[in-house]
């Protein structure tokens, strides 16, 4: 396996960090990872170690305010702050692999970013892989809390609103302990501005998901308590794609790719990818 990494300038002249993992032989296709909130692209070791030996090149970038990229932690002005770097990075990856199909792979917040991005840029990709997407407003968030969050996003955008219960990342305690000790992970509460912008993006994806028509592979752990598993079903049902697959893994938590039973998902995803390359 070979690796590359570097930085490029993007939104508000901030440095955006990227990394790529390439097979030693020919590249069959490309997987472009869009990571979740608070984390960074190098946490996808299990995905990388499974698919790179099969001939896939895997690339990822750290979102603005995440990992090794610039910007205040988890802070955005608008949700579109996630999109501009993704467009730039896609063009870089496409230049490196002009003849290979590119599949976008979004997890959690990355699933929301991916879904939002596909509304206008789906022709760039051969297909989309969406894991535990944060596309549904949680039922336990009342309209009053949403209103307060919108107000805070203007008057106190950095105010922390929502924390992450890391015990529900995975049943593998090593994954949880490593995450909790990782200095590149943001461990505070999600700022009000990001929360409000995510809600705006959720509403748009919910209303416009029918525009998504490329091949989709959506997967979700039924035991997920970080995002509502109903979001994956909603996205599957509303997407306009004729070629779409959803896999629900019984009892698994938020990061199916980091669960002890992940090989089942990797086998399902591997078969889907092979049939679409």
C-alpha positions, 0 to 999 in steps of 0.5 A: 500500500502506498500513501500520499498526503498534502494540503490545499487552499479552500474556503476563506483561504484555509488549509484543507488536509487530504490523504490517499491510500493506493494499492501496489498494483492497478487501481480498479476504482476510487472510493472518496471518503467524507467523514463524520462530525468531530473526526477525520479521514484517517479514522477509516483504517478498517475501510482502507485495509479492506478495500485497498488490497482489493485494488481500490484507491481510497482518498479522504479529506479533513473537513474545515474545522476538523482533524488536520485542516484549518478553521475553528473546531466544528465551526462553519459559516454555512453548510456549504463550507463543507462543499467547496473543499469537496468539489476542489478535492474531487477535481484533484482526485479525478486528475489523478485517476481520469479513467477510473470510476469514483464512488463517494462514501459518506458517514454520519455528518458525511452522509448528510454532506454527501446527500446534500452534495449529490443534489447538484453534483451527482454526475461526478460519481459512479455511485454513492455509499452512505453510512448511518446518514444524519439526514433526519431531525431527531424526534426528541428535539422539540420545535422550541429547541430548534428555535433556540438553536437558530437564535443561538447560531446567530447571537452565540454561534460557538455555544455548545449544544449537542454532545456525542455519547461515544459509548454508542460508536461501536460495541468494540471497547477499543474503538471507543477508548481510542476515539476518546483519547484521540487528540485529533478528535473534537471532544466538545459539544457541537456548536450552535451554528453547525447544529443550525446549518445541519438542520437546514441541510437535513430539511433540504435533503428531505425535500429534494432527495428525489433528485438523487438518481445515481446508484446508491448503497445505504447501510445502517446499524439498527442499534444506532443511538447517535443518529436515527436509523429511520433517516437511512430508510427515509433517504432510501425511500425518497431517493429517485434512484432506480438502482438502490440498495439498503442494508440494515445490520441488526443491533449494530451501533453507529460505526458499522465499519468499526464494529466487530461484525464489520466483515459482513458489511464489507462483503455486502459493499464489496459485492455491490462495488464489484457489480458497479465498477 
